[in-house]
C-alpha cells in the first residue's frame, strides 16, 4: 500500500447543517498534501475526522490502513504513528518549553531527541521559558514540536503558520521540507496560498464541503495552460498584452525594439488568482 | 506497565504545574488554613464537655480538605484544560486515558496530604486538637481519607463534564462546595441544623466525612451528641463506597476531551 490516507464519500453534518458533503481523496506516502478552502468550507471537519477526533456520518476512511473511528485496541499504537498540530491550543503554560517537549516524548515508542526538536523548531533561546511567556508564533512552534516529537509517519498540520512573521514562516517551510525528506507524509490545511505553492506536492481546493479540484499547485485550475500577460514600456507608457504564446510575442516585440524590450515582465496567474476564481465560481 | 509509568510521569507534571500556579496554592492549600484561623479564633466556646468549637471545626475542615483538593480542584481545572485545548491535544497522542486519570489522582492525593498535614499541624499548635490515640482510630482515619479522596476525585471528574466553560467553572463549583460545607456541619454544629437540612445533607458524602472525622478527633463520648447518637461508622463506609462507585461510572461514561 502506498496510500497514507484514503477517503471515499465522506459526509458529515452538524444539526442538519452539512459540513462535508461527499469528499474523496487519497494522500500518497511521503507526499505533502495541502487542503485549501475558505473558512467553513469543511477543512477542519475533514481533518479532524482523519485525526480520529470526530465521527463521520457516512463514507470510508483509512489512515495508515486503519479506520480512525474504529481503532479499538489499536488506538494507542495508531496514535503512536501520527502527529497532530491542532488549529489553536493555549495550554495554561506553567511548564517550560523543554519540560513540555521532554514530557510528550515519553508518550511515544520511537521519539526524536527532544533537544534536537527544540533546535529544529527554533526555540533554543526559549527552552527554559514558561509556555505562557511565549509569543503567538513561538507557541505555534511549540505546537509543531509536540506534533513531531514522536517521529510520526503522518503529520497533520492545521493552519500551522498563523501568527508567524515572514522569517519564521521561511524557517518553518525549511523544517517541513526536512520532515518530508525523512519520509514523513504531511497533510496541511492553510490560508496562505504561497505556503501551499511552496510546500505542497498536490493541493485540494474545497468549498461547501465538496472538492472542487485536486491538482499540483502548478496545474491547478489549468494554470499552466492559462494565458500570460506581457507588459513593457513603449512611448513613455506601460503597454500590456494577453498572450497565448508569449515566447513568440516577445520575439516579435524584440524585433520592433531592435533587441532589448524596456521593463519587460511576463506573468501567469498566481495560485491565489486561480484560487479566488475557483472559489468565486463555486458560490 | 507503560500506562502506569506514564501515569506516574503525568502525576509529577501535574504537581509541578500545581505548585507553580500561585492561585491554586493559595486557593486550594492556604484558604482552608486561613478559615481555620478565623473561625478558630472567633468561636472559642465549648460545645460539649471537653470539646471546643474549634476542635469540632477542624474535624470538619479536614473532611472539607478532601472535597477541596479532589472535587473542587478537578471540577474547576478540567473544564479549563478542556477550553485551553490541553485535553484535545493529549487525546491525539498515544497516552492512555488511564494514565491521565492516574496523574490526576496523584495530584489530588498529594495536594490532599499537604492540606490535611497543614490543618492538623495548625490545629495542634493553636487550637488544642488531639491526635487519635489508638491504632484503630488511625486506621479509621486512613480509610476515611482514602475513600473520601477517591470518591471526591471521581465526582470532580464527573462533574467537570456538566460545566460548559472553564472561565465559569469556579463560579459554579465553589458555591456548591461552600453550601455543602454549611449543610454538612463544617461551619455549624450539625445537630443544631434544622432537620430537613440534616436529611438533605445526608445524601452527600461530605456530611459523612465530617462525622467520620469527628469520630477520629473528638472524644468518643461526643458520639451521643450526634443526631443518630452514634458515629455510624458502618453506614459512613457504605455511603462513601456507593458514591465512589457511582462517581467512577459517571466519570468513565461522560468524560469529554473537547467541547464538540
Contacts between the chains, C-beta under 8 A, distances in Angstrom:
chain1	res1	chain2	res2	distance
A	51	B	92	6.2
A	52	B	92	7.6
A	53	B	88	7.1
A	53	B	91	7.2
A	53	B	92	7.3
A	53	B	258	7.1
A	53	B	260	7.6
A	54	B	260	6.9
A	76	B	94	4.4
A	76	B	95	7.9
A	76	B	96	6.2
A	77	B	94	7.2
A	79	B	92	6.6
A	79	B	93	5.9
A	79	B	94	4.3
A	80	B	94	4.2
A	82	B	92	7.7
A	84	B	89	7.5
A	84	B	92	4.0
A	86	B	85	6.2
A	86	B	88	6.3
A	86	B	89	6.2
A	86	B	92	7.3
A	88	B	85	6.5
A	89	B	84	6.7
A	89	B	85	3.6
A	89	B	86	7.1
A	89	B	88	7.3
A	89	B	89	5.5
A	90	B	84	5.1
A	90	B	85	6.4
A	91	B	81	8.0
A	91	B	84	5.4
A	91	B	85	7.2
A	91	B	86	4.9
A	91	B	89	7.5
A	92	B	17	6.9
A	92	B	21	7.4
A	92	B	80	7.0
A	92	B	81	7.3
A	92	B	84	6.0
A	92	B	86	7.0
A	94	B	16	7.6
A	94	B	17	4.4
A	94	B	20	4.3
A	94	B	21	5.7
A	95	B	13	7.0
A	95	B	16	6.9
A	95	B	17	6.3
A	95	B	20	7.9
A	99	B	13	7.7
A	99	B	16	7.5
A	103	B	9	6.7
A	103	B	13	5.6
A	104	B	93	6.8
A	106	B	5	8.0
A	106	B	6	6.1
A	106	B	9	5.7
A	107	B	6	6.5
A	107	B	93	4.6
A	107	B	94	5.2
A	107	B	95	4.6
A	108	B	93	7.6
A	108	B	94	6.2
A	109	B	94	7.7
A	130	B	20	7.8
A	146	B	89	7.0
A	150	B	93	7.3
A	150	B	94	7.4
